[in-house]
Amino acid sequence: MTIGEIIDGLNRRESIAIIAKRLEISPYTLSKKLRLIGYEYDGEQKKRIFVGDGEEPRHLQLQEATALQYEKTDYQLLIYEQLQSIYELLRKRGEVIAPIMSKSTEKKRRTFSINTEILARLDLISESKGIQKSKLVEEALQQFLQQYKVDKTSHFDN
């Protein structure tokens, strides 16, 4: 059954459930596929009209048209590309903290006493960047420990 036949049947007030049963799909699936292709129900005209991009696909089978539509818009790819460009932009602006390279995801709670000025600055950075304080401290400690490994002449050698 072509899309033109389906639309003509629906516009002749034939039930979507009956047409869907002939196609051996659910009425919801048929309605969803028609919307995906570009058809919408116009309440004023009381019929389905084509509002999609390009030429009306009346001559195609339903499966062909939906497959063609999926090829046109691969939203996963578009979203991935957008996320990549956003990440690249943020990285260039220096607002992304490098992810922690630790392979262990196990965490342990410790309590430390920290200078109030340092703590206030940590609070400010945490709020402005929207990053948890524990993540900021973990990243700072990671960088410090990497530096400490290289420089053995540090005054922390007690």
Secondary structure per residue as TSV (DSSP state, phi and psi in degrees):
chain	resnum	aa	ss	phi	psi
A	1	M	-	360.0	128.3
A	2	T	B	-82.1	165.8
A	3	I	H	-65.2	-37.4
A	4	G	H	-59.2	-43.1
A	5	E	H	-64.7	-39.9
A	6	I	H	-63.7	-48.0
A	7	I	H	-64.6	-43.0
A	8	D	H	-60.8	-42.5
A	9	G	H	-62.2	-44.7
A	10	L	H	-64.9	-38.0
A	11	N	H	-73.5	-18.2
A	12	R	T	-87.7	13.4
A	13	R	T	71.9	22.2
A	14	E	-	-75.0	139.3
A	15	S	-	-65.9	139.1
A	16	I	H	-64.9	-29.2
A	17	A	H	-66.6	-39.9
A	18	I	H	-67.5	-44.9
A	19	I	H	-64.3	-42.3
A	20	A	H	-63.1	-37.2
A	21	K	H	-65.2	-39.3
A	22	R	H	-62.9	-35.0
A	23	L	H	-85.6	-5.5
A	24	E	T	61.6	41.6
A	25	I	S	-134.3	168.6
A	26	S	-	-79.9	154.1
A	27	P	H	-58.1	-36.8
A	28	Y	H	-61.8	-44.7
A	29	T	H	-63.7	-42.9
A	30	L	H	-61.5	-46.8
A	31	S	H	-61.3	-42.8
A	32	K	H	-63.6	-42.8
A	33	K	H	-65.8	-39.1
A	34	L	H	-64.8	-39.6
A	35	R	H	-65.0	-39.1
A	36	L	H	-62.4	-39.6
A	37	I	H	-70.3	-29.8
A	38	G	T	128.9	11.6
A	39	Y	E	-97.2	139.1
A	40	E	E	-133.9	155.3
A	41	Y	E	-85.9	125.6
A	42	D	E	-97.9	113.3
A	43	G	T	-65.7	-32.2
A	44	E	T	-71.4	-45.9
A	45	Q	T	-82.6	-13.3
A	46	K	T	58.1	42.5
A	47	K	E	-156.8	168.1
A	48	R	E	-86.6	134.0
A	49	I	E	-126.7	156.6
A	50	F	E	-88.6	121.7
A	51	V	-	-121.1	5.3
A	52	G	S	-75.8	178.7
A	53	D	S	-82.7	147.4
A	54	G	S	81.3	-155.7
A	55	E	S	-84.6	144.3
A	56	E	-	-67.4	125.9
A	57	P	-	-88.2	51.4
A	58	R	T	-66.6	-28.4
A	59	H	T	-83.5	-12.2
A	60	L	S	-86.1	155.6
A	61	Q	B	-74.8	157.4
A	62	L	H	-59.8	-44.0
A	63	Q	H	-65.4	-40.2
A	64	E	H	-62.8	-45.0
A	65	A	H	-67.2	-40.7
A	66	T	H	-69.5	-36.6
A	67	A	H	-64.6	-41.0
A	68	L	H	-63.9	-40.8
A	69	Q	H	-65.9	-39.5
A	70	Y	H	-63.6	-36.3
A	71	E	H	-66.5	-36.6
A	72	K	H	-62.9	-46.7
A	73	T	-	-123.1	96.8
A	74	D	-	-94.7	90.7
A	75	Y	H	-63.9	-32.2
A	76	Q	H	-61.2	-43.6
A	77	L	H	-65.1	-42.7
A	78	L	H	-62.2	-43.8
A	79	I	H	-64.4	-42.7
A	80	Y	H	-60.5	-45.2
A	81	E	H	-63.2	-40.7
A	82	Q	H	-64.3	-43.1
A	83	L	H	-63.1	-39.9
A	84	Q	H	-61.9	-44.0
A	85	S	H	-68.3	-36.6
A	86	I	H	-65.0	-45.1
A	87	Y	H	-61.1	-43.3
A	88	E	H	-63.4	-41.8
A	89	L	H	-62.9	-45.9
A	90	L	H	-65.0	-38.6
A	91	R	H	-63.4	-41.5
A	92	K	H	-65.1	-34.4
A	93	R	H	-80.3	-7.9
A	94	G	T	77.9	20.9
A	95	E	-	-99.0	3.9
A	96	V	-	-107.9	126.6
A	97	I	-	-85.0	132.1
A	98	A	-	-58.1	140.0
A	99	P	-	-63.8	148.0
A	100	I	-	-68.8	132.9
A	101	M	-	-85.7	5.2
A	102	S	-	-65.3	132.8
A	103	K	S	-84.3	-22.7
A	104	S	-	-83.6	132.7
A	105	T	-	-102.7	0.5
A	106	E	-	-72.0	135.7
A	107	K	-	-122.6	155.5
A	108	K	-	-140.0	139.6
A	109	R	-	-87.0	133.8
A	110	R	-	-135.9	154.4
A	111	T	-	-115.5	129.9
A	112	F	-	-127.7	152.0
A	113	S	-	-99.8	124.7
A	114	I	-	-125.3	144.0
A	115	N	-	-51.8	136.8
A	116	T	H	-63.9	-33.8
A	117	E	H	-66.0	-42.9
A	118	I	H	-64.8	-41.3
A	119	L	H	-64.1	-39.5
A	120	A	H	-64.1	-41.9
A	121	R	H	-65.2	-38.2
A	122	L	H	-63.1	-43.2
A	123	D	H	-60.6	-43.4
A	124	L	H	-62.5	-47.0
A	125	I	H	-64.6	-41.7
A	126	S	H	-59.8	-45.2
A	127	E	H	-68.9	-44.5
A	128	S	H	-69.5	-35.6
A	129	K	H	-91.4	-15.6
A	130	G	T	71.7	32.5
A	131	I	-	-116.4	139.0
A	132	Q	-	-61.9	143.8
A	133	K	H	-60.7	-38.0
A	134	S	H	-63.2	-35.3
A	135	K	H	-67.8	-41.6
A	136	L	H	-62.6	-45.8
A	137	V	H	-64.4	-41.5
A	138	E	H	-61.4	-43.5
A	139	E	H	-65.5	-42.9
A	140	A	H	-63.2	-43.0
A	141	L	H	-64.9	-38.7
A	142	Q	H	-60.5	-46.6
A	143	Q	H	-64.3	-42.0
A	144	F	H	-61.3	-45.7
A	145	L	H	-65.3	-35.4
A	146	Q	H	-65.6	-41.6
A	147	Q	H	-66.8	-39.8
A	148	Y	H	-65.1	-34.5
A	149	K	H	-62.1	-40.0
A	150	V	H	-74.7	-44.0
A	151	D	-	-99.8	92.5
A	152	K	T	-79.8	-8.2
A	153	T	T	-92.5	16.7
A	154	S	-	-65.1	156.6
A	155	H	T	-79.1	5.6
A	156	F	T	-90.5	11.9
A	157	D	-	-78.4	43.4
A	158	N	-	-87.2	360.0
